[in-house]
Amino acid sequence: MTLKEKLEAQLQGKKIALLGLGLENQSLLKLSKKLKLKLDFTICDFRAKEILSPKLEELKLNPNNFNYRLGTKFNQNLSDFDLLFRSPGWSLNCPGLKEAKSKKVEISSPMNLFFSLCSSKNIIGVTGSKGKGTTATLVSSILKTANKTVFLGGNIGIAPLSFIDKIQAKDYIVLELSSFQLEDLNYSPKVAIITNLYKEHLSPADPNNPNYHLSFKKYIEAKANLFKNQNQSGIFITKTETLNLIKKHLPNTIKKHQGKTKLYQKQNLNSKLIGGYNQENIGAALEAVKALNIKEEIAKKVVAKFSNLEHRLEFVAEKQGVKYFNNSFSTTPESTVLDLNSFSNNLILIAGGPDKGANFSNLAKTISQKVKAVILFPGAGSEKIKKALEKINYINISFPVNSMSEAIKIASSQAEAKDIALLSPACASFGLFKNYKERGNLFKEEVTKL
């Protein structure tokens, strides 16, 4: 069957609701237009049509070609539809979704649709609280260097349905997947990598993406879907610490897993990657490409040239002997601790923001050992960091700092030659910033101005 025939077989003649007009559902609309499918789409979103219409026009889609259920009615009477495509930001605990499920409405997602349509079985899925973007990109780079045709997508910012029509049977697809993309995924890739698991997304920190997990176990359950449905040819790659955590919370999932489990270890290879924990990401990537029969010398050559991704412990500049690093992607205290331990002492830390249900006591201890000054943005997370620091008599705290410009001015005034000024927030970005990318870009802009 052609891609068009496969899609028609699944969607033709059904009343379809798109739950949230995010990147993935946008790619579904674009694909249906490209294949000239005449489908019945209703866009359900809390935002007004005046906000959504420009997004559709940017995609060269006519806003008048769709039905809408917006504002306060965005999640009501979802049982009116035959098929629902959930955006990752749309909570599975939404009352409207629960009602639809009780009435046997089919609930899917663009990611489930991708797996069902994909003509290649060579899919490598990567998840974890941190390190998944770096690991996925590194695996993709190694495969490309080995002269494989590779597509990289997922949570990294590229919807897989945007390239589904280009994939051939022998191609490779590397997907970085978030817990929200995984929590209702019914498929598992051929190779599944889980880097680490920290307490994250346990409260609704983002007003535009309010999805969260009701418990740490639920969060782990979502991540475990990456390998849960593997058959005997599947390979699950993780490290001992992460495997033990999954065994503790989900013993039956581990027992029922049909694929092989392989443990990776930290690799002390020559690399441009900054951050000791990136040697673990290298270990995960090497284990994955080894499972795909890629020569080790090819992988090592790629590792030697590979440097930090943007907003992930990215070196920005050296100003008056002070080095500035941007890890705006660090949104948990655990990842910020790893950042701090990647450097010697004499650090200036810019952190804080909304709380995602984290505990900051261990971060406070690390700060007291390695950081000479802390600069905190407004937010409930910052309040918790401040209290944890004051509890251990750490006093050099600037709080609240209401702009990136102000934060950089304070950091540059307190820093001396050979110090490190580090943006590693340990919190979500929302409130003062639109997202982690804007936060990181503003950091770089303000450093450049110094």
NUVEX-68140 format. One record per residue: residue in one letter; x, y, z of N, C-alpha, C in turn. Coordinates in steps of 0.05 Angstrom, whole numbers, plus 32768, in hexadecimal, padded with zeros to 4 digits. Layout:
aXYZXYZXYZ/...
//
This chain:
m80117FE88000800080008000801180198000/t8009802D7FF2801680477FF280108055800D/l8020806A8013801B807A802B7FFF8085802B/k7FF6808F80137FDC809B80117FC680868017/e7FCA806E800D7FB6805880117FB68050802F/k7FCD804F803B7FCF804880587FC0805D8069/l7FC4807780627FB8808D80717F9A808D806D/e7F91808980547F748088804E7F678071805D/a7F75805A805F7F698043806C7F648049808A/q7F75805A80967F72806080B27F5F807780B8/l7F5E808B80A57F5180A480AB7F3880AA809B/q7F35809F80837F2080A680717F0480A1807D/g7EF280B4807B7ED780B080847ED280B480A2/k7EE780BC80B07EE580C080CD7EE480DE80D4/k7ED580E480E97ED680FF80F47EEE81008107/i7F01811281007F1B8112810E7F1E812C811D/a7F26812A81367F2C814281467F4A8143814B/l7F56815A81477F72815F814D7F73816D8168/l7F7C815F817D7F7C816A81987F95817B819C/g7F93819581967FAA81A781977FB781AA817C/l7FBC81C381747FC881C8815A7FE681CC815E/g7FF481B78168801181B9816B801F81AF8153/l803981AD8155804A81A6813E8042818B8131/e803B817781428035815D8137801B815C8128/n8006816981337FEC816A81257FEE817C810D/q7FFF8191810E800381A180F6800F819080DF/s8021817E80E6802E816D80D2801A815980C6/l8006815180D67FF1813F80CC7FE0814E80B7/l7FD9816780BD7FCA817780AA7FD9817B8090/k7FF38181809380038186807B8006816C806A/l800981568077800B813C80697FF18136805A/s7FDA813A80677FC18134805A7FBD81468041/k7FC6815F80437FC48171802C7FD781688015/k7FEF8160801D8003815880097FFA813F7FFA/l7FEC812D80087FE281157FFB7FC781187FEF/k7FBC81317FF17FA281387FE57F8C81267FF0/l7F8C8123800B7F77811480187F6181278021/k7F49811F801E7F32812F80277F2881238041/l7F30812F80577F2A812480717F1B81398082/d7F0C812F80957EFB814080A67F09814680C0/f7F17815D80C17F26816580D87F18817B80E8/t7F18817881037F0F818D81157F2781938127/i7F2E81AD81297F4481B5813B7F3981BD8156/c7F4281AE816B7F3A81B481867F5181C18194/d7F4E81DA819D7F6481E981A97F5981FF81BB/f7F66820481D27F5C821981E47F61823581D8/r7F73823781C47F79825181B87F64825A81A4/a7F62827481A07F4E827F818D7F56827A8170/k7F42827B815E7F48827781427F5A828D8137/e7F5982A581427F6B82BB81397F8882B4813E/i7F8D82A381527FA9829B81587FB182838146/l7F9E827181417FA4825981327FA6825D8114/s7F95826F810A7F94827480ED7FAF827B80E1/p7FBE828E80ED7FD9829480E17FEB827C80E1/k7FE9826A80F57FFA825280F57FF3824080DD/l7FD9823D80D87FD1822D80C17FD9823A80A7/e7FD7825480A57FDE8262808C7FFC82608087/e800C8260809C8029825C8099802F8240808D/l801E822D80938021821280888014820F806D/k800A822680627FFC822680487FE382158049/l7FD6821680607FBC820980647FA7821E8067/n7F908219805B7F79822C805D7F6A82288077/p7F6A823B80897F5D823880A37F3F823180A0/n7F338238808A7F16823480867F108217807D/n7F25820780797F2081EB80717F1C81D88089/f7F1C81E480A17F1A81D380B97F0381DC80CB/n7EF981C980DA7EE681D080EF7EF581D78109/y7EE881E4811C7EF681EC81347EE581E8814D/r7EF381E281627EE781E1817D7EFB81EF818F/l7EF6820881967F0B821881A37F01822481BD/g7F14823281CA7F0E823F81E47F05822C81F9/t7EF0823382087EE88222821E7EDC82078216/k7ED4820581FC7EC881EC81F27EDC81D981E5/f7EF681E081E87F0A81D181D97F0C81B381DF/n7F0481AB81F87F06818F81FF7EEB81838207/q7ED6818F81FC7EBB818582027EB0817481EC/n7EA0816081F37E92814F81E07EA4814281CB/l7EBB813881D57ECE812C81C27EC4811181B8/s7EAF810781C47EA380EE81BB7E9380F381A1/d7E91810C81987E848112817E7E9681078167/f7EAF8101816D7EC280FA81587EC780DC8158/d7ED180D281417ED980B6813E7EF680B18146/l7F0780C681427F2480C381467F3080DC8151/l7F3F80DA81667F4C80F281727F6B80EF8170/f7F78810481667F95810581657F9F8119817A/r7FAB810E81907FB3811D81A77FCF812981A3/s7FD1814381A87FEB815081A97FF9814881C3/p8014814781C48021814081DD801A815181F5/g8013816A81F0800C817C82067FF081788211/w7FE0816782047FC48163820D7FC4814C8221/s7FBB815182397FBC813D824E7FAA81268249/l7FB4810E824F7FA380F6824E7F8E80F68264/n7F92810782787F7F8109828E7F6A811E8289/c7F69812982717F55813D826A7F398130826C/p7F26813C827A7F0B8130827E7EFE812A8263/g7F01813B824F7EF5813782357F01811E8227/l7F1B811A822B7F288102821F7F1F80E9822D/k7F1C80EA82487F1380D382577EF780CB824F/e7EE680DF824B7ECA80DA82437ECA80CC8227/a7EDA80D782157EDC80CC81FA7EE580AF81FB/k7EF980A9820C7F04808E820E7EEF807B8219/s7EDF8084822C7EC9807382377EB4806D8222/k7EB2807D820E7E9E807981F87EAB806C81E0/k7EC3806181E47ED1805181D07EDA806181B7/v7EDF807B81BB7EEA808B81A57F07808381A2/e7F10808181897F2C807A81847F3E8091818A/i7F52808D819B7F6480A281A37F80809B819A/s7F8C80AC818A7FA780A7817F7FB880C08182/s7FCE80C081747FE080D881747FEF80D78159/p7FF980EE8150800A80EE8138802180DB813A/m802C80D78152804380C58155803A80A88150/n802380A0815B801980868156801480828138/l80098097812B80048095810F801D809280FF/f803280A08107804C809D80F98056808080FA/f805680748112805F80598115804F80458103/s8035804A81028024803880F28028803B80D4/l8032805380CB8035805880AF8052805380A5/c8065805480B78081805580AF8089803C80A0/s809680408089809D8029807780B8801C807F/s80C68028809380DF801C809C80DC801380B9/k80E87FFD80C080E87FF380DB81017FFB80EA/n8112800A80DD812C801280E98128802C80F9/i8118802A810E81128042811F812180408139/i813080558140813E805781598131806C816A/g812580658180811880788192812A807F81AA/v812B809881B1813C80A181C7812B80B281DA/t812C80AB81F4811F80BB8208813080BC8221/g812680CA8235813480CE824F812E80EA8259/s813280EE8272812D8109827D8140811D8271/k81598115826E816D8127826181808115824F/g818B8122823B819E8114822A819281088211/k81788109820F816B80FB81F78171810A81DD/g8171812581DE8176813481C58192813081BB/t81A6813281CE81C2812E81C681C6811181BC/t81BB80FD81CA81BF80E181C381B280DC81A7/a819A80E681A3818C80E1818A819B80EE8173/t81A58106817781B48114816181CE8106815C/l81DB80FD817081F480EE816D81F080D4815D/v81DC80C5816481D580AC815681D080B28138/s81C080C7813481BA80D0811881D380D78109/s81E580E6811681FE80EE8108821080D68101/i821180C38113822280AB810E8216809B80F7/l81FC809880F681EF808980E081F4809780C5/k81F280B280C581F780C180AD821380BD80A3/t822680BE80B6824280BB80AF8247809F80A4/a8237808B80AD8239807080A3822A806C8088/n82238083807C82158083806281F980778062/k81EC807A807881D08072807A81BE808B8075/t81A6808680698193809B80678184809D8082/v818580B4808E817B80B780A9816780CF80AB/f815280CB80BA813F80E180C1813F80E480DF/l814280FD80E8814281038105812A8114810B/g811A810B811F8102811A812680F881158142/g80E0811F814780D4811B816280D481358172/n80DA8131818C80DA8147819F80F0815C8199/i810281558187811881678180810E817E816F/g80F5817D816780E88194815980E0818E813C/i80E28175813480DA816D811980C58157811B/a80AD815C8112809781498113809D813280FF/p809D8119810880A3810380F68091810180DE/l8078810980E08065810880C9806E811B80B3/s8080812E80BA8089814180A5809C81348091/f80A7811C809880B9810F808580B080F28080/i809880EA8088808E80CF8085808E80C68068/d808880D98055808580D2803980A080CF802B/k80B680D5803980D180D3802D80DF80B98035/i80D480AB804980E28094805580E0807B8043/q80F7806E803F80F98055803080FE803E8044/a80F98025803B80FA800E804D8114800B805C/k812B8012804F8145800E805C81508027806B/d8140803C806C814980548079814880518098/y8155806380A58156806480C38148807D80CD/i8139807980E2812A809080EF81328091810C/v813C80A88114814480AC8130813080C0813C/l812380B88151810E80C8815E811580CF817B/e811780E88181811880F1819D80FB80F481A7/l80F580E681BC80D980E481C580D680ED81E2/s80C380FE81E780BD8108820280AA80F58210/s80A780F8822A809480E78239807780EB822F/f8071810482268056810A821D805080FE8201/q806580FA81F1806180EC81D8805F80CE81DC/l806B80C581F2806C80A881F78055809E8207/e804780AF8217803580A4822B801D8095821F/d8016809982058001808981F9800B807C81DF/l8026807981DD8031806C81C5802C804E81C6/n8021804381B1801B802681B08030801681A1/y804580238199805B8015818A8075801A8198/s80888008819380A4800C819D80B7800A8185/p80CC801A818480DF8019816E80F180018170/k80FF7FFB815B81127FE4815A81277FE7816F/v813280008172814680058187813B801B8199/a813A801681B3812F802981C68145803081DA/i814A804A81DD815F805481F0815180658206/i8156805E821F814D80708235816780788244/t816C809282458185809B82518183809C826F/n817180AB827A816E80AE8297815280B6829E/l814B80B482B7813080BB82C0813180CB82DA/y812980E482D8812780F682F0810A80FE82F4/k81038109830B80E88112831080E4812C8300/e80D4812982EB80CF814082D980B2813F82CF/h80A7815682C8808C815982BD8077814E82D0/l807B815482EA8068814A82FE805581608308/s8056817782FA8042818C82FF8040819D82E6/p802981AB82E2802481B982C9803281D482C8/a804C81D382C0805C81EC82C1805781FE82A9/d804E81F38292804C8202827A802E82088274/p80258221827580098227826F800082208253/n8013821F8240800D82188224800F81FA821F/n801A81EC8231801E81CF822F801B81C2824A/p800281C382557FFD81BD82717FFE819F8278/n8006818E826680078172826C801C816C8281/y801681598292802A815082A68022813482AF/h8034812782BE8030810B82C78027810C82E4/l801480FB82EB800880FB8306801B80F0831B/s803080E28313804380D78326805D80D08317/f807280CB8326808B80C3831A808880A8830C/k8078809683188073807C830C8066808082F0/k8053809282EF8045809782D5805980A282C0/y806B80B282C9808080BD82B8809180A782AD/i8099809482BF80AA807D82B7809A806B82A4/e8081806782A9807080578298806F8062827C/a806D807D8279806D8089825F808780848250/k809D8087825E80B88083825280BB8065824A/a80B18053825A80B48037825580A5802D823C/n8091803D823380848035821A809780348202/l80AE8041820580C2804181EF80CB802481E9/f80CD801381FE80D67FF781F980C17FE281FF/k80AB7FEA820B80977FD88215808C7FC58200/n80887FCF81E7807B7FBF81D2808F7FB481BE/q80A87FB381C680BC7FA781B480B77F8981B1/n80BD7F7E819980BC7F61819580D87F56819B/q80DC7F3D819480F67F30819A810E7F3C818C/s81097F4A8176811F7F57816781267F738172/g81167F7C8185811A7F97819181327F9881A4/i813E7FAF81A681557FB381B881507FCB81CA/f81517FC781E4814D7FDC81F881687FE38204/i81707FFC8201818B8005820B818780198221/t81948014823881938027824E81AB80228260/k81AC8031827681C2802C828981B7801F82A2/t81C9801482B281C0800382C981AE801382DC/e81B5802C82E281A6803C82F58189803F82EB/t8186804582D1816B804982C6815B802F82C5/l8168801982BD815B7FFF82BD81517FF882D8/n81617FFC82ED81597FF68308814180068311/l8140801F830881298030830F811080268302/i8112801E82E980FA801382DB80F27FF982E7/k81057FE882EE80FE7FCE82FC80F07FD38316/k80F87FE8832580EC7FEE833F80CF7FF6833B/h80C98007832880AE80128324809D80018312/l80A97FF382FE809A7FE482EA80A67FC882E6/p80A67FB882FB80B37F9D82F980A67F8C82E3/n808C7F8D82E0807E7F7C82CC80857F8482B0/t80887F9F82AB80907FA8829080AB7F9D8288/i80BD7F9C829B80D87F91829580D67F738290/k80C67F6582A080C37F48829D80B67F408282/k80A37F50827980957F4A826080A37F548247/h80B97F64824A80C77F6E823380D37F578222/q80CD7F57820880D57F4081F780F07F4581EA/g80F97F5E81E881127F6481DB812B7F5F81EC/k81427F6681E1815B7F6481F0815F7F7E81FF/t816C7F7C821781737F94822681927F968227/k819C7FAD821E81B97FB2821E81BF7FCA8230/l81D37FC8824081DB7FDE825281F37FED8246/y81F18007824682088017823C821780228254/q822F802A824F824080368264824C8050825A/k82548060826D8262807A8267827B80748257/q82808084824282978081823182A980998233/n82C28094823982D680AA823B82E480AE8220/l82D580B6820C82E080BA81F182E680D881EC/n82F880DC81DA82FF80F781D282E6810481C5/s82DE811B81CF82C5812881C582C5814581CC/k82B7815581BB82B4817181C1829C817781D4/l828E816281DB8277816581ED8280816D8209/i827481838213827A818C822E826581808241/g826E81788259825C816C826C8262814E826F/g826A814682878271812A828B825B81178284/y8242811F8289822B810D8283822881078265/n823481188254823281138238824280FA8230/q825580F18241826380D8823B825080C1823E/e823B80C4824F822680B08251821580B08237/n820E80C8822D81FF80C98214820E80BD81FD/i822980C181FD823A80B481E98238809681EB/g8239808C82048237806F8209821D806381FE/a82078072820281EC806981F981EC806881DA/a81F7807D81CE81F7807F81B08208806981A4/l821F806381B08231804E81A68224803381A8/e8216802E81BE8209801481C181F3801181AC/a81E5802781A681D08026819281DA80208176/v81EF802E816E81FA802A81528208800F8150/k821380058167821F7FEA816782097FD58161/a81F17FD9816D81DB7FC7816881D17FC8814B/l81D77FDE813E81D07FE2812281E77FDB810F/n81FC7FCE811A82137FC4810B82237FDB80FD/i82257FF1810A82358007810082528004810C/k8266800780FB82818003810482898018811A/e8297800E812E829E801E814582B08036813E/e82C28032812A82D48048812282C5805F8116/i82AF80598108829E806F80FD8291807F8114/a8286807081278279807D813E828D808F814D/k82A58085815282B98094816182C180AE8152/k82C380AD813882CA80C5812882B480DA812B/v829B80D2812B828580E5812E828580F1814A/v828A80E0815E828A80E9817A82A080FE817E/a82B780FA817282CE810D817582C78129816A/k82B6812B815782AF8145814B829581508156/f828681418165826B8148816E826C815C8185/s825E81728184825E818681998242818A81A4/n8240819881BA8226819C81C8821181A981B5/l81F8819F81B881E281AB81A981DC81C681B5/e81CE81D681A581C681F081AE81B481EE81C8/h81BA820081DB81AB820181F581B181E98207/r81C581D9820081CC81C1821081E981C38218/l81EF81D2822D820A81D78237821B81E28220/e821081F58212821C820181FA822F82188203/f8248821681F9825A822D81FF8252824481EE/v824F825C81FB8245827481ED825C828681E6/a826B828E81FB828182A281F6829282A4820F/e82AA82AF820C82BB82B6822382BD82D58223/k82B582E1823982B582FE823C82C583058255/q82DB8314825182ED831D826782F683058278/g82FC82EF826B830682D8827982F182C68285/v82D782CE828282C182BE828D82B482AF8276/k82B08295827982A48284826482868281826B/y827582858256825882848259824D826B824B/f823E825B825982328242824E821482438251/n82068239823C81E9823A823B81DE821D823B/n81D18215825181C281FD825181A58203825A/s819882138249817C821A824E816B8201824E/f817481EB8241816581D28240816481C4825B/s817581CC826E817581C08288815C81C98298/t814981B8829B813081C082A8812A81AF82C1/t813E81A082CA813C819182E38154819782F5/p815081958310816781998321817D8184831D/e8175816B8315818981568311819C815D82FA/s8190816882E481A1816F82CD81B3818782D3/t81A9819A82E481BA81B182EC81D181A882FE/v81CC8194830F81E28189831F81F7817D830D/l81EF816F82F98202816382E68212817982D8/d8204818F82D1821281A682C4822781B182D7/l822081B682F0823281C28303824A81AF8308/n824681958308825C8183830C826D817F82F4/s8265818B82DD8275818A82C5828C819F82C5/f828B81B182D9829F81C682DB82AC81C582F6/s82C281D382F982CE81D7831382BF81EC8321/n82C981F6833882BA820A834882BA8225833A/n82B2823A834882B08256833D829C82588327/l82848250832D826E8252831A825A82688323/i824F8276830F823882878313822182798306/l820C8273831581F58264830A81DD82758306/i81D2827582EE81B9828282E781A4826C82E5/a8190826D82F6817D825782F88161826182FF/g814F824D830481358253830F811F825682FA/g81068258830480EE825A82F380D8824B82FF/p80C3824382F080AD823482FA80B582188304/d80A6820E831780AC81F48323809E81DE8313/k80AB81C78310809F81B08303809C81998316/g809B81A083308097818B834480B1817E834D/a80C7818E834C80E28183835280EA8188836F/n80FF81798378810C817D839281278189838C/f812D819F839A814681AE8394815B81AB83AA/s8158819983BD816B819883D38186818F83CA/n8188817B83B981A2817283AF81AF8187839E/l81A08196838E81AB81AC837E81B681C18391/a81A881C783A681B281DC83B981CD81D483C5/k81D181BA83CC81EA81B083D6820181B483C2/t81FB81AD83A9820F81B08394821681CD838F/i820281DE8390820781FB838D8219820583A3/s821481FC83BB8224820683D2824281FE83CF/q824781E883C0826281DE83BD827181EB83A5/k826181F38391826E81FA837782688217836D/v8253822383788249823C836C824D8254837E/k825982698373825E82818384824782958384/a823582938371821E82A58370820782998360/v81EF829C836A81D78291835C81C582A88354/i81BB82A7833B81A982BB8331819082AC8329/l817982B48334816082A68330814A82B68323/f813E82AB830E812782B78301810E82B38313/p80F982C2830F80E182BE831F80D482A3831A/g80C68299832F80B88280832B80B7826F8344/a80A4825C834580A2824B835D80BA82398360/g80C68231834A80DF8221834C80F582318359/s80F7824A8352810C825B835E8108825F837C/e80EF8261838380E8826483A080F3824B83AF/k80EE823483A480F7821B83B08116821983B1/i81238222839B81408222839B814B823483B0/k813F824C83B28148826083C68145825583E2/k812F824983E8812A823E8403813E82278409/a8143821683F58156820083F98172820B83FE/l817A822183F18194822D83F58196823B8410/e8181824A8417818182588431818282448448/k8177822D84448176821884598192820F8460/i81A58210844C81C08208845181D382208452/n81C78238845781D68251845C81E5825B8444/y81DB8256842C81E68262841481D8827C840F/i81E78292840D81DA82AC840D81DE82BD83F3/n81F182B683E281F682C783CB81E282C183B4/i81CA82CA83B981B382C483A781A782DF839D/s81A582E18383819682F88377817B82EE836E/f816682F8837B814B82EF837581368303837D/p81218309836D811E82FF8352812C8311833D/v8137830583298143831483128130831282FB/n8126832882F2810E832882E08114832982C2/s812C832782BA81338326829E814E8318829A/m8152830E8281816C8303827B81828318827B/s817B83308272818E834682718198834C828D/e8186834D82A1818E835282BD819F833B82C7/a8197832282C081A6830B82CA81C3830C82C0/i81C7831282A781E28313829B81F3832A82A7/k81E6834082AD81F4835782B981FE834F82D5/i81ED834282E581F5833982FF820B832482FE/a8208831182EB821D82FC82E88238830882E0/s8238831B82CD8251832682C4825E833882DA/s824D834482EB825883558300826583448317/q825A832C831A8264831A8330827A83078327/a827D8303830D829082F0830382AC82FC8300/e82C082EB830382DC82F3830082E882E182EB/a830082E982E1830D82D982CD831082BC82D6/k830C82AA82C4830D828C82C882F3828182D5/d82DF829382DB82C6828982E582B5827E82CD/i82A0826F82D4828D826582C18272827182C8/a8265827D82B48249828782B88237827382A8/l8225826782B78216825082AB81F8825582AE/l81EA8254829781CD8253829781C582358298/s81BA822C82AF81B1821182B28199821282C6/p8181821882BC816B822282CD8160820E82E2/a816181F482DC815581DF82ED813781E282F0/c812B81F382DF810E81F982E0810481FD82C4/a80EA81FD82C180DD820482A780E2822182A1/s80DD8228828880E28243827F80CA82568280/f80B2824A8281809A8259827C8094826E8292/g8089828482898084829B829A809482B2828F/l80AE82B2829580C082C7828B80C882C2826E/f80C882A9826680D182A2824A80BB8290823D/k80BA8291822380A78280821480AE82638217/n80C8825D821580D18241821680EF8241821B/y80FB8229821C81188227822381298233820C/k811F823281F3812F823D81DD8131825B81DF/e811A826981E5811B828681E8812E828D8200/r812C827F8215813D8284822D815A82828225/g8161826C8217817D8268820F8186827D81FB/n8175828481E8817D829881D4818182B481E1/l817082BB81F4817482D48202818E82D48212/f819482BE821E81AE82BB822C81C582C18219/k81C582B5820281DA82B881EF81DC82D581E4/e81C482E181E081C382FD81D681D0831081EB/e81C9830C820481D2831E821981F0831A821E/v81FA8301821C821782FC821F822683098209/t821B830781F18228831381D9822B833181DC/k8218833E81EA8219835B81ED822E83648201/l823883528212824B835A822782658365821B/
//
